[in-house]
Amino acid sequence: MYKKILVINLMHIGDLLLVTPVLRTLRENFPDAHIELLADKKLGDLVRLNKNLDDCILIDKKGDDDRLPNFVKVIADIRAKKFDLVINLHRNERASALAAFSGGKKIVGYSKPGFALLFNKVLPNLKAVKHQIHSHFDVLREACGIEKIYDNGLEMWISDEDKASADKIFHENFPAGTRVVAFNIGASWLTKRWIDSYFAECADNLVERGYGVAFLGGDMDKGIVETCVDQMRQKKSELVKIFTGKFTLAELAGFLDKCVLMLTTDSGPMHIGVARNIPIVTMFGASPVPGFYPYDAKDILVKTPVACHPCGEHLCPKTGAEVLACMKKIPVSVVMKYVDELLETYGEPAEKIPREYGNYQCRVIEL
């Protein structure tokens, strides 16, 4: 039915990975179609090797392509490709405009009101009440006429070179046979971050039992990781390594393949962990659980007990002792209980754990 398809998502790491089940479904339903994805250039590692795509259009959305002449050129280049179907899965002005002016024969998905006039069908993004992936599937069913969904969970492929680079880094830093737990303590919102002293206590607990601890994250996380590690009793241990700001996204994926568990906030790296099949324990504060839980049944999400969850605020509006109460009231003892449960259940590198398909509802622990 459709010969040329464009999918648009210009959001962040996790949001882009949550589009991968859509790409799988499109490929299975339209095996002969030419399928492209429009995404942020800095996130290219996540999708450029996706086996369900024929090509990627990667734009520098916060750089060169944020200037009007270049943005107009991007639209012109898209129009020249004459897509039969354009699916927008990012409801902001930039993505809505790209879809609206794409020249696609059929334009569907999420849109800001003004641009919606040029869409054939607009649907609401229901991420507050159902998983973001399931909202995307609604677009495929209701706007594209797709009846059969093919859900293999989150998917990410990396090159042999990136895998080899990650393997080399892992083996240069940890003795053979070390079981390593990956810590991702940063998040784009302050209200998504668990308390750094709590992470430090978890890290000490694991190191004292012989586990390696690898601190991950991007350049923006260096300060909070340093603050966390400074609070550790075992900060000088050879089993504690800091890789914050040192990995590409592809190398991060390859490194997680070698780890036995990921302890993380609701963040982009959490979704990379899901795509790489590593067991995950995560703590949710401001984030809505239905829309963004780790999309894998073996993972465990610990939910804050406070009444204001999920606030969706980037900064906590409360004062005094109640600031970040959502995270303060998730105790270390509870988190470590589930860390130990997953270590006992799986306990080997993610790359050796068989992937299970079809059940993606993680376990939610209500405190």
C-alpha positions in Angstrom: 0.0 0.0 0.0 2.7 2.5 1.0 6.0 2.6 -1.0 7.8 5.4 0.8 7.3 6.0 4.6 8.8 8.7 6.8 8.7 8.5 10.7 9.5 11.6 12.6 10.8 11.7 16.2 13.1 14.5 17.3 12.9 13.8 21.0 15.5 12.5 23.4 17.3 9.2 23.9 14.4 7.2 25.5 11.7 8.8 23.3 13.6 7.7 20.2 14.1 4.2 21.4 10.4 4.0 22.1 9.8 4.4 18.4 11.6 1.2 17.5 8.6 -1.1 17.9 6.8 1.2 15.4 9.7 0.7 12.9 9.5 -3.1 13.4 5.7 -3.1 12.8 6.0 -1.0 9.7 8.7 -3.2 8.2 6.7 -6.4 8.8 3.5 -4.9 7.3 5.2 -3.3 4.4 8.3 -5.4 3.6 8.9 -3.8 0.3 8.5 -0.2 1.4 11.3 2.3 1.7 11.3 3.4 5.3 13.2 6.4 6.7 13.4 7.9 10.2 14.0 11.6 10.9 15.8 12.1 14.2 18.3 14.3 16.1 21.8 13.9 14.7 23.4 13.6 18.1 21.3 10.4 18.7 22.3 8.8 15.4 24.0 5.9 17.2 20.6 4.7 18.5 19.1 4.2 15.0 21.5 4.3 12.1 22.0 0.5 12.1 18.3 -0.3 12.8 17.5 -3.2 10.5 14.0 -2.1 9.9 15.1 1.1 8.3 16.4 1.9 4.8 17.8 5.2 5.8 18.0 8.0 8.4 17.6 11.7 8.0 19.6 13.1 10.9 19.4 16.9 11.5 21.3 19.1 13.9 18.1 20.4 15.6 19.9 22.6 18.2 22.7 23.7 15.8 22.9 24.5 12.1 19.4 23.2 11.3 17.9 25.4 14.0 18.4 28.4 11.7 15.5 29.2 9.4 17.3 28.9 6.0 18.7 25.5 6.9 15.3 24.4 8.4 13.6 25.4 5.1 16.2 23.4 3.2 15.5 20.3 5.4 11.8 20.6 4.5 12.7 21.0 0.8 14.9 17.9 0.9 12.1 15.9 2.5 9.5 17.1 0.0 11.8 16.0 -2.8 11.6 12.4 -1.6 7.9 12.3 -2.2 6.8 10.2 0.8 3.5 8.3 0.6 3.1 8.3 4.3 4.5 10.6 7.0 4.0 9.6 10.7 4.9 12.3 13.3 5.5 10.8 16.7 6.7 14.0 18.4 4.2 16.7 19.3 6.1 19.9 19.3 6.3 22.8 16.9 9.4 21.7 15.0 8.3 18.2 14.4 4.8 19.2 13.6 6.0 21.7 11.0 8.3 19.2 9.4 5.4 16.7 9.0 2.9 19.4 7.9 5.1 20.7 5.1 6.7 17.4 4.2 4.6 17.0 1.1 3.5 13.5 2.1 0.5 12.1 0.4 -0.8 11.1 3.8 0.3 12.8 7.1 -0.7 11.4 10.4 0.3 11.3 14.1 0.7 13.9 16.8 0.6 17.7 16.1 0.3 21.1 17.5 -3.1 22.7 16.6 -2.0 25.1 13.9 0.0 22.5 11.9 -2.8 19.9 12.4 -4.8 21.5 9.6 -2.3 20.0 7.1 -2.6 16.5 8.7 -4.9 13.8 7.4 -5.5 12.5 10.9 -4.3 13.7 14.3 -4.4 11.6 17.4 -3.7 12.5 21.0 -0.5 11.3 22.7 -1.9 9.2 25.6 1.4 8.7 27.4 -0.2 9.8 30.7 -2.5 6.8 30.7 -0.7 4.1 28.7 2.8 3.3 27.7 4.2 5.6 25.0 4.7 2.6 22.7 1.1 1.7 23.0 0.0 5.2 22.1 2.3 5.0 19.0 0.6 1.7 18.1 -2.8 3.5 18.3 -1.5 5.9 15.5 -0.6 2.9 13.3 -4.0 1.3 13.9 -6.3 4.3 13.7 -4.4 6.5 11.2 -2.5 4.0 9.0 -5.0 1.1 8.9 -2.5 -1.4 10.3 -4.2 -4.3 12.0 -1.2 -6.5 13.0 1.3 -5.2 15.5 4.8 -6.7 15.7 6.2 -5.9 19.1 9.8 -7.1 19.7 10.3 -4.6 22.5 13.1 -1.9 22.2 15.7 -2.6 19.6 19.2 -1.2 19.1 22.0 -2.5 17.0 25.7 -1.5 17.3 28.6 -2.0 15.0 31.3 -4.6 15.6 33.8 -1.8 16.1 31.7 -0.2 18.9 31.2 -3.6 20.5 35.0 -4.2 20.4 35.7 -0.8 21.8 33.3 -1.3 24.7 34.7 -4.8 25.4 38.2 -3.4 25.6 37.2 -0.7 28.0 35.4 -3.2 30.2 38.3 -5.7 30.4 40.9 -3.0 30.9 39.0 -1.8 34.0 37.7 -4.9 35.7 39.4 -8.2 36.5 38.1 -11.2 34.6 35.0 -12.7 36.2 33.9 -9.5 37.9 30.2 -9.0 38.0 29.6 -5.4 37.3 26.6 -3.3 38.2 26.0 -0.2 36.1 24.9 3.0 37.9 23.1 5.7 36.0 22.4 8.4 38.6 21.7 11.4 36.4 18.5 12.5 34.7 17.3 15.4 32.6 15.0 16.6 35.4 16.2 17.1 39.0 12.9 15.5 40.1 13.8 12.3 38.4 17.0 11.9 40.4 17.2 9.6 43.3 19.3 10.9 46.2 23.1 10.8 45.6 23.9 9.6 49.1 21.4 6.7 48.6 23.2 5.7 45.4 26.5 5.9 47.3 25.2 3.5 50.0 24.1 1.0 47.3 27.5 1.2 45.6 29.3 0.6 48.9 27.0 -2.4 49.7 27.8 -4.0 46.3 31.6 -3.3 46.4 31.9 -4.8 49.8 30.4 -8.0 48.4 32.8 -8.1 45.5 30.8 -6.5 42.7 32.2 -4.0 40.4 30.4 -0.6 40.1 30.5 1.4 36.9 29.2 5.0 37.1 27.8 6.0 33.7 26.2 9.2 32.3 27.0 12.1 30.1 29.1 15.2 30.5 26.3 16.9 32.3 26.4 14.2 35.0 30.0 14.6 36.0 29.3 16.9 39.0 26.6 14.7 40.5 28.7 11.5 40.0 31.7 13.2 41.7 29.4 14.2 44.6 28.0 10.7 44.9 31.4 8.9 44.8 32.9 11.3 47.4 30.3 10.0 49.9 31.3 6.4 49.4 33.3 4.5 52.0 34.8 2.4 49.2 35.5 5.2 46.8 39.2 4.2 46.4 38.4 0.6 45.7 39.7 -0.8 42.4 36.1 -2.1 41.9 34.8 1.5 41.5 35.1 3.0 38.0 33.8 6.3 36.6 33.0 6.4 32.9 30.8 9.5 33.0 31.1 11.4 29.8 33.5 8.9 28.3 31.2 6.7 26.1 29.4 7.3 22.8 25.8 6.0 22.9 26.9 2.9 20.9 29.8 2.2 23.3 27.4 2.6 26.3 25.2 -0.1 24.7 28.1 -2.4 24.2 29.3 -1.8 27.8 25.9 -2.6 29.2 26.1 -6.0 27.4 28.9 -6.9 29.8 27.2 -5.8 33.0 24.9 -7.9 35.2 22.4 -5.2 36.3 21.6 -1.6 35.9 20.5 0.7 38.8 19.1 3.8 37.3 16.8 6.7 37.3 14.1 7.3 34.7 16.4 8.4 31.9 17.6 7.9 28.4 20.3 5.4 29.4 17.5 3.4 31.2 15.9 2.8 27.8 19.2 1.9 26.3 19.5 -0.7 29.0 16.1 -2.1 28.1 17.1 -2.4 24.5 20.3 -4.3 25.5 18.3 -6.7 27.7 20.1 -5.9 31.0 18.0 -6.4 34.2 17.0 -3.0 35.6 15.9 -1.6 39.0 14.7 2.0 38.6 13.1 4.6 40.9 10.3 6.9 39.6 9.6 10.3 41.2 8.1 12.9 38.9 7.7 10.6 36.0 4.3 9.1 35.0 4.7 5.3 35.4 2.2 4.2 32.8 3.9 6.1 30.0 7.6 5.4 30.5 8.2 2.3 32.6 11.1 0.2 31.5 9.5 -1.9 28.7 10.6 -5.4 29.9 9.0 -7.8 32.2 12.2 -8.7 34.1 12.7 -5.1 35.2 11.5 -3.6 38.5 10.3 -0.1 39.1 10.0 1.3 42.6 7.4 4.0 42.8 7.4 6.9 45.2 4.8 6.9 48.0 4.0 10.6 48.0 0.6 12.0 47.0 2.0 14.5 44.4 3.4 11.7 42.2 3.6 12.1 39.3 4.0 15.9 39.2 5.8 16.1 35.9 7.7 19.1 37.2 11.4 19.6 36.3 12.0 21.3 39.7 10.4 20.4 42.9 7.9 23.1 43.9 8.0 22.2 47.6 10.3 23.7 50.3 12.2 22.7 53.3 12.3 19.0 54.3 9.6 18.2 51.7 11.8 19.1 48.7 12.2 15.9 46.6 10.3 13.9 49.2 9.2 11.7 46.3 12.8 10.4 46.1 13.8 10.7 49.7 11.0 8.3 50.7 12.3 5.5 48.5 14.7 3.8 51.0 18.0 2.1 50.1 16.8 -1.0 51.9 13.9 -1.5 49.5 16.0 -0.8 46.4 18.7 -3.2 47.5 16.1 -5.9 48.2 15.1 -5.8 44.5 18.7 -5.4 43.3 19.6 -8.6 45.1 16.5 -10.4 43.8 17.5 -9.6 40.2 21.1 -10.5 40.8 20.1 -13.9 42.2 17.6 -14.5 39.4 19.9 -13.6 36.5 23.4 -12.8 37.8 25.2 -12.9 34.5 26.1 -10.4 31.8 23.2 -9.1 29.8 24.6 -10.5 26.6 24.2 -14.0 28.0 20.6 -13.6 29.2 18.0 -15.0 26.8 15.6 -12.4 25.5 11.9 -13.0 26.1 9.4 -11.6 23.7 5.8 -10.7 24.2 5.7 -9.6 27.9 6.9 -6.0 28.5 5.1 -4.9 31.6 7.7 -4.4 34.3 7.0 -5.1 37.9 5.9 -2.0 39.8 6.6 -1.8 43.5 4.1 0.5 45.2 5.5 1.8 48.5 
